[in-house]
Amino acid sequence: MSSGQGRAFFGPPEDGFVRGGAHLTVYLVPVVDGGLVVFDVEARQARGRWLPWDVLDFGQNPYEAASALADQWCNVPLRDLSLVDVMSLPVEGGGWELAIVFRGELVGMPPGDIHRKPVRFEPGRFDAIGQFDPVDIERWVGARSEVAAEPRDERPGRGLVF
């Protein structure tokens, strides 16, 4: 079962990327009216088209991190936030990234700022964004939260059962 490189046990938290190290990230796939929203980033070191993302702080709740990404990058309320994928990605220098991907249905188009300009794809149109393939992005955009998709029974005592 092991890849021969050792098990995934890690040392104390670091302040930045460590050559050959591992990190946990959270990505948000913003969706407005069925269309994917990505951001054209102007910063020299990160120029390009991106999904909102961040590295998790030690012990941080991934759902809270995804919600914070929506606030920081999108600045519009979420209609729905759902976990859609967890991916293992290689990192330059022999490192490893465990990416936790959330789909965020936004109530409207993000306004953007001087550093990030939002761009909405028409529904059904997808492109590679960062290290993610169009087929994955298509699956994430089309995903619906089971909770949001199911009719709700509002009677007391009839909540979600795990």
DOMITOR-277527 format. One record per atom (N, C-alpha, C): x, y, z; residue in one letter; atom name. Coordinates in steps of 0.2 Angstrom, whole numbers. Layout:
REC  east north    up keti drenkol
REC     X     Y     Z    A      CA
...
***
This chain:
REC  east north    up keti drenkol
REC     4    -6     0    M       N
REC     0     0     0    M      CA
REC     4     6     0    M       C
REC    10     6     3    S       N
REC    14    12     3    S      CA
REC    18    13    -3    S       C
REC    20    19    -5    S       N
REC    23    20   -11    S      CA
REC    31    20   -10    S       C
REC    33    18    -5    G       N
REC    40    17    -3    G      CA
REC    43    24    -1    G       C
REC    40    29    -1    Q       N
REC    42    36     1    Q      CA
REC    41    37     9    Q       C
REC    37    33    12    G       N
REC    36    34    19    G      CA
REC    28    36    20    G       C
REC    26    35    26    R       N
REC    19    37    28    R      CA
REC    18    44    28    R       C
REC    12    47    28    A       N
REC    11    54    29    A      CA
REC    10    57    36    A       C
REC    16    56    39    F       N
REC    16    60    46    F      CA
REC    21    66    45    F       C
REC    19    71    48    F       N
REC    23    77    47    F      CA
REC    25    80    53    F       C
REC    30    85    53    G       N
REC    33    88    58    G      CA
REC    29    94    60    G       C
REC    32    99    64    P       N
REC    29   105    66    P      CA
REC    27   109    60    P       C
REC    22   114    61    P       N
REC    20   118    55    P      CA
REC    26   123    53    P       C
REC    26   125    47    E       N
REC    32   129    44    E      CA
REC    28   136    42    E       C
REC    32   141    40    D       N
REC    29   147    38    D      CA
REC    29   147    30    D       C
REC    32   143    27    G       N
REC    32   143    20    G      CA
REC    33   136    17    G       C
REC    33   135    10    F       N
REC    34   129     7    F      CA
REC    41   126     9    F       C
REC    41   120    10    V       N
REC    47   116    12    V      CA
REC    49   111     6    V       C
REC    55   112     3    R       N
REC    57   107    -2    R      CA
REC    56   100     0    R       C
REC    52    96    -4    G       N
REC    51    89    -2    G      CA
REC    45    88     4    G       C
REC    42    94     6    G       N
REC    37    94    11    G      CA
REC    30    93     8    G       C
REC    26    93    13    A       N
REC    18    93    11    A      CA
REC    14    98    14    A       C
REC     9   100    11    H       N
REC     5   105    13    H      CA
REC    -3   103    11    H       C
REC    -7   106    15    L       N
REC   -14   105    14    L      CA
REC   -17   112    11    L       C
REC   -21   111     6    T       N
REC   -24   117     3    T      CA
REC   -31   117     3    T       C
REC   -35   122     2    V       N
REC   -42   123     1    V      CA
REC   -43   127    -6    V       C
REC   -47   124   -10    Y       N
REC   -49   128   -16    Y      CA
REC   -56   129   -16    Y       C
REC   -58   135   -19    L       N
REC   -65   136   -20    L      CA
REC   -67   137   -27    L       C
REC   -72   133   -29    V       N
REC   -74   133   -36    V      CA
REC   -81   138   -36    V       C
REC   -80   144   -38    P       N
REC   -86   149   -37    P      CA
REC   -90   148   -44    P       C
REC   -97   147   -42    V       N
REC  -102   146   -48    V      CA
REC  -107   152   -47    V       C
REC  -108   155   -53    V       N
REC  -114   160   -53    V      CA
REC  -118   158   -59    V       C
REC  -125   157   -57    D       N
REC  -130   155   -62    D      CA
REC  -127   149   -67    D       C
REC  -124   144   -64    G       N
REC  -122   139   -68    G      CA
REC  -115   139   -72    G       C
REC  -112   145   -71    G       N
REC  -106   147   -74    G      CA
REC  -100   147   -70    G       C
REC   -94   144   -71    L       N
REC   -88   145   -67    L      CA
REC   -86   152   -67    L       C
REC   -83   154   -61    V       N
REC   -80   161   -61    V      CA
REC   -73   159   -59    V       C
REC   -68   162   -62    V       N
REC   -61   162   -61    V      CA
REC   -59   169   -60    V       C
REC   -53   170   -58    F       N
REC   -50   176   -57    F      CA
REC   -43   177   -61    F       C
REC   -43   183   -65    D       N
REC   -37   185   -68    D      CA
REC   -33   189   -62    D       C
REC   -27   186   -60    V       N
REC   -23   189   -55    V      CA
REC   -17   193   -58    V       C
REC   -16   199   -56    E       N
REC   -11   203   -59    E      CA
REC    -5   203   -55    E       C
REC    -4   200   -49    A       N
REC     2   200   -45    A      CA
REC     7   197   -49    A       C
REC    13   200   -50    R       N
REC    19   197   -54    R      CA
REC    20   190   -52    R       C
REC    21   188   -46    Q       N
REC    23   181   -44    Q      CA
REC    17   176   -45    Q       C
REC    11   179   -46    A       N
REC     6   174   -47    A      CA
REC     1   175   -53    A       C
REC     4   179   -58    R       N
REC     0   181   -63    R      CA
REC    -3   175   -67    R       C
REC    -9   176   -69    G       N
REC   -13   171   -72    G      CA
REC   -20   170   -70    G       C
REC   -23   165   -72    R       N
REC   -30   163   -71    R      CA
REC   -31   158   -65    R       C
REC   -34   160   -60    W       N
REC   -34   156   -54    W      CA
REC   -41   155   -51    W       C
REC   -42   149   -47    L       N
REC   -47   148   -43    L      CA
REC   -45   151   -36    L       C
REC   -50   153   -32    P       N
REC   -48   155   -25    P      CA
REC   -45   149   -21    P       C
REC   -39   151   -18    W       N
REC   -36   145   -14    W      CA
REC   -32   148    -9    W       C
REC   -30   144    -4    D       N
REC   -25   145     1    D      CA
REC   -23   139     5    D       C
REC   -17   140     8    V       N
REC   -15   134    12    V      CA
REC   -18   135    19    V       C
REC   -20   129    21    L       N
REC   -23   128    28    L      CA
REC   -18   130    33    L       C
REC   -21   134    38    D       N
REC   -17   135    44    D      CA
REC   -17   128    48    D       C
REC   -12   127    52    F       N
REC   -12   121    57    F      CA
REC   -19   121    61    F       C
REC   -22   115    60    G       N
REC   -28   114    64    G      CA
REC   -34   118    61    G       C
REC   -34   121    56    Q       N
REC   -40   125    53    Q      CA
REC   -45   120    50    Q       C
REC   -51   122    51    N       N
REC   -57   119    48    N      CA
REC   -57   120    41    N       C
REC   -57   115    36    P       N
REC   -57   116    29    P      CA
REC   -64   120    27    P       C
REC   -70   119    30    Y       N
REC   -76   122    28    Y      CA
REC   -75   130    30    Y       C
REC   -72   131    36    E       N
REC   -72   138    37    E      CA
REC   -67   142    33    E       C
REC   -61   138    31    A       N
REC   -56   141    26    A      CA
REC   -60   142    19    A       C
REC   -64   138    17    A       N
REC   -67   139    11    A      CA
REC   -72   145    11    A       C
REC   -76   145    16    S       N
REC   -80   151    17    S      CA
REC   -76   158    18    S       C
REC   -70   158    21    A       N
REC   -66   163    21    A      CA
REC   -63   165    14    A       C
REC   -62   160    10    L       N
REC   -60   161     3    L      CA
REC   -65   165    -1    L       C
REC   -72   163     0    A       N
REC   -77   166    -3    A      CA
REC   -78   174    -1    A       C
REC   -77   175     6    D       N
REC   -77   182     8    D      CA
REC   -71   186     5    D       C
REC   -65   183     5    Q       N
REC   -59   187     3    Q      CA
REC   -58   188    -5    Q       C
REC   -60   183    -8    W       N
REC   -59   183   -16    W      CA
REC   -66   186   -19    W       C
REC   -71   183   -17    C       N
REC   -78   185   -20    C      CA
REC   -82   190   -18    C       C
REC   -82   191   -11    N       N
REC   -85   197    -8    N      CA
REC   -93   197    -9    N       C
REC   -96   191   -10    V       N
REC  -103   191   -11    V      CA
REC  -105   185    -7    V       C
REC  -111   185    -5    P       N
REC  -113   179     0    P      CA
REC  -114   172    -4    P       C
REC  -113   167    -1    L       N
REC  -113   160    -3    L      CA
REC  -121   158    -3    L       C
REC  -123   155    -8    R       N
REC  -130   152    -7    R      CA
REC  -129   144    -5    R       C
REC  -123   141    -7    D       N
REC  -122   134    -5    D      CA
REC  -114   133    -5    D       C
REC  -112   129     0    L       N
REC  -105   128     0    L      CA
REC  -104   120     1    L       C
REC  -101   116    -4    S       N
REC  -101   109    -3    S      CA
REC   -94   106    -5    S       C
REC   -92   101    -1    L       N
REC   -86    98    -3    L      CA
REC   -87    94    -9    L       C
REC   -82    95   -14    V       N
REC   -83    91   -20    V      CA
REC   -78    86   -22    V       C
REC   -72    87   -19    D       N
REC   -66    83   -21    D      CA
REC   -60    84   -16    D       C
REC   -56    79   -16    V       N
REC   -50    79   -12    V      CA
REC   -45    76   -17    V       C
REC   -39    80   -18    M       N
REC   -35    78   -23    M      CA
REC   -28    78   -21    M       C
REC   -24    73   -23    S       N
REC   -17    72   -21    S      CA
REC   -13    75   -27    S       C
REC    -9    80   -26    L       N
REC    -5    84   -31    L      CA
REC     2    84   -30    L       C
REC     7    83   -35    P       N
REC    14    84   -34    P      CA
REC    15    91   -34    P       C
REC    21    93   -30    V       N
REC    23    99   -29    V      CA
REC    30   100   -32    V       C
REC    32   105   -35    E       N
REC    39   106   -38    E      CA
REC    44   105   -32    E       C
REC    49   101   -33    G       N
REC    54   100   -28    G      CA
REC    53    94   -24    G       C
REC    48    89   -27    G       N
REC    47    83   -23    G      CA
REC    42    83   -18    G       C
REC    38    89   -17    G       N
REC    33    90   -12    G      CA
REC    27    87   -14    G       C
REC    22    87    -9    W       N
REC    15    84   -10    W      CA
REC    10    89    -7    W       C
REC     5    90   -11    E       N
REC    -1    94    -9    E      CA
REC    -7    90    -9    E       C
REC   -11    90    -3    L       N
REC   -17    87    -3    L      CA
REC   -22    93    -3    L       C
REC   -26    93    -9    A       N
REC   -30    99   -11    A      CA
REC   -37    97    -9    A       C
REC   -41   101    -5    I       N
REC   -48   100    -3    I      CA
REC   -52   105    -7    I       C
REC   -56   103   -11    V       N
REC   -60   107   -16    V      CA
REC   -67   107   -14    V       C
REC   -69   114   -14    F       N
REC   -76   115   -12    F      CA
REC   -79   119   -18    F       C
REC   -86   118   -19    R       N
REC   -90   121   -24    R      CA
REC   -94   127   -20    R       C
REC   -93   133   -22    G       N
REC   -97   138   -19    G      CA
REC  -102   141   -24    G       C
REC  -108   140   -23    E       N
REC  -113   144   -27    E      CA
REC  -114   151   -24    E       C
REC  -113   156   -28    L       N
REC  -113   163   -26    L      CA
REC  -120   166   -28    L       C
REC  -122   171   -24    V       N
REC  -128   174   -25    V      CA
REC  -128   179   -31    V       C
REC  -122   181   -33    G       N
REC  -121   186   -38    G      CA
REC  -113   186   -40    G       C
REC  -112   190   -46    M       N
REC  -105   190   -48    M      CA
REC  -101   194   -43    M       C
REC   -95   192   -42    P       N
REC   -90   195   -38    P      CA
REC   -88   202   -41    P       C
REC   -87   207   -37    P       N
REC   -85   214   -40    P      CA
REC   -78   214   -42    P       C
REC   -73   210   -39    G       N
REC   -66   210   -40    G      CA
REC   -63   216   -37    G       C
REC   -56   217   -38    D       N
REC   -53   222   -35    D      CA
REC   -47   224   -40    D       C
REC   -42   228   -37    I       N
REC   -36   230   -42    I      CA
REC   -32   224   -43    I       C
REC   -32   219   -39    H       N
REC   -27   213   -40    H      CA
REC   -30   207   -43    H       C
REC   -37   206   -43    R       N
REC   -40   201   -45    R      CA
REC   -47   203   -49    R       C
REC   -47   201   -56    K       N
REC   -53   202   -60    K      CA
REC   -57   196   -61    K       C
REC   -63   196   -59    P       N
REC   -67   190   -60    P      CA
REC   -69   189   -67    P       C
REC   -69   183   -70    V       N
REC   -71   181   -76    V      CA
REC   -76   175   -76    V       C
REC   -82   176   -79    R       N
REC   -87   171   -79    R      CA
REC   -87   167   -85    R       C
REC   -86   160   -85    F       N
REC   -87   156   -91    F      CA
REC   -95   155   -92    F       C
REC   -97   155   -98    E       N
REC  -104   153   -99    E      CA
REC  -105   146   -97    E       C
REC  -111   144   -95    P       N
REC  -112   137   -92    P      CA
REC  -110   132   -98    P       C
REC  -107   127   -96    G       N
REC  -105   122  -100    G      CA
REC   -98   123  -104    G       C
REC   -95   129  -102    R       N
REC   -88   130  -105    R      CA
REC   -83   129  -100    R       C
REC   -78   125  -101    F       N
REC   -73   124   -96    F      CA
REC   -66   124   -99    F       C
REC   -61   126   -95    D       N
REC   -54   126   -97    D      CA
REC   -50   124   -91    D       C
REC   -44   122   -93    A       N
REC   -39   120   -87    A      CA
REC   -37   127   -83    A       C
REC   -38   126   -77    I       N
REC   -36   132   -72    I      CA
REC   -31   129   -68    I       C
REC   -25   132   -68    G       N
REC   -20   130   -63    G      CA
REC   -18   123   -65    G       C
REC   -17   118   -60    Q       N
REC   -16   111   -61    Q      CA
REC   -22   107   -62    Q       C
REC   -28   110   -63    F       N
REC   -34   106   -63    F      CA
REC   -36   106   -71    F       C
REC   -38   100   -73    D       N
REC   -40    98   -79    D      CA
REC   -48   100   -80    D       C
REC   -50   102   -86    P       N
REC   -56   104   -88    P      CA
REC   -62    99   -86    P       C
REC   -60    92   -86    V       N
REC   -65    87   -84    V      CA
REC   -66    87   -77    V       C
REC   -61    89   -73    D       N
REC   -63    89   -66    D      CA
REC   -67    96   -64    D       C
REC   -65   101   -67    I       N
REC   -69   107   -66    I      CA
REC   -76   107   -68    I       C
REC   -77   103   -74    E       N
REC   -84   102   -76    E      CA
REC   -88    98   -71    E       C
REC   -85    93   -68    R       N
REC   -88    89   -63    R      CA
REC   -90    93   -57    R       C
REC   -85    97   -55    W       N
REC   -86   101   -49    W      CA
REC   -91   107   -50    W       C
REC   -91   110   -56    V       N
REC   -96   115   -57    V      CA
REC  -103   112   -57    V       C
REC  -104   106   -60    G       N
REC  -110   102   -60    G      CA
REC  -113    99   -54    G       C
REC  -108    98   -49    A       N
REC  -110    95   -43    A      CA
REC  -115    99   -39    A       C
REC  -119    96   -36    R       N
REC  -124    99   -32    R      CA
REC  -124    96   -25    R       C
REC  -125   100   -20    S       N
REC  -125    98   -13    S      CA
REC  -131    93   -12    S       C
REC  -130    87    -9    E       N
REC  -136    83    -8    E      CA
REC  -141    86    -3    E       C
REC  -138    90     1    V       N
REC  -143    94     6    V      CA
REC  -147    99     2    V       C
REC  -143   103    -2    A       N
REC  -147   108    -6    A      CA
REC  -152   105   -11    A       C
REC  -150    99   -14    A       N
REC  -154    96   -19    A      CA
REC  -160    92   -16    A       C
REC  -160    90   -10    E       N
REC  -166    86    -7    E      CA
REC  -171    91    -4    E       C
REC  -177    90    -5    P       N
REC  -182    94    -2    P      CA
REC  -182    93     6    P       C
REC  -183    99     9    R       N
REC  -182    99    16    R      CA
REC  -188    98    20    R       C
REC  -187    94    25    D       N
REC  -193    93    30    D      CA
REC  -192    97    36    D       C
REC  -196   103    36    E       N
REC  -194   108    41    E      CA
REC  -197   106    48    E       C
REC  -200   100    49    R       N
REC  -203    98    55    R      CA
REC  -198    97    60    R       C
REC  -199    99    67    P       N
REC  -194    99    72    P      CA
REC  -192    91    73    P       C
REC  -185    90    74    G       N
REC  -183    83    75    G      CA
REC  -182    79    69    G       C
REC  -182    83    63    R       N
REC  -181    79    56    R      CA
REC  -175    82    53    R       C
REC  -170    83    56    G       N
REC  -164    86    53    G      CA
REC  -160    81    50    G       C
REC  -154    82    48    L       N
REC  -149    78    45    L      CA
REC  -147    72    50    L       C
REC  -146    66    48    V       N
REC  -144    61    52    V      CA
REC  -138    58    49    V       C
REC  -133    57    53    F       N
REC  -126    55    51    F      CA
REC  -125    48    54    F       C
***
